């Protein structure tokens, strides 16, 4: 497989964090995806896409179980 962006061939399965915005909050979701080692382009299979879509739906409905892992504060 070659990367559609940079045409590199260093594509490996890696653990990545996808970010979803929920109001003023950001939710990180860990998934496995193919990632180009040259440019960083990510390739998601159907199973991962379904998982992310379901997670987004639960977040919008307020039905997702979340745990707080830190805070981001804004000054000024």
Buried (B, 14 or more C-beta within 10 A) or exposed (E): EEBEEBEEEEBEEEEBEBEBEEEEEEBEBEBEBBBBBBEEBBBBEEEBEEBBEEBBEEBEEEEBEEEEEEEEEEEE
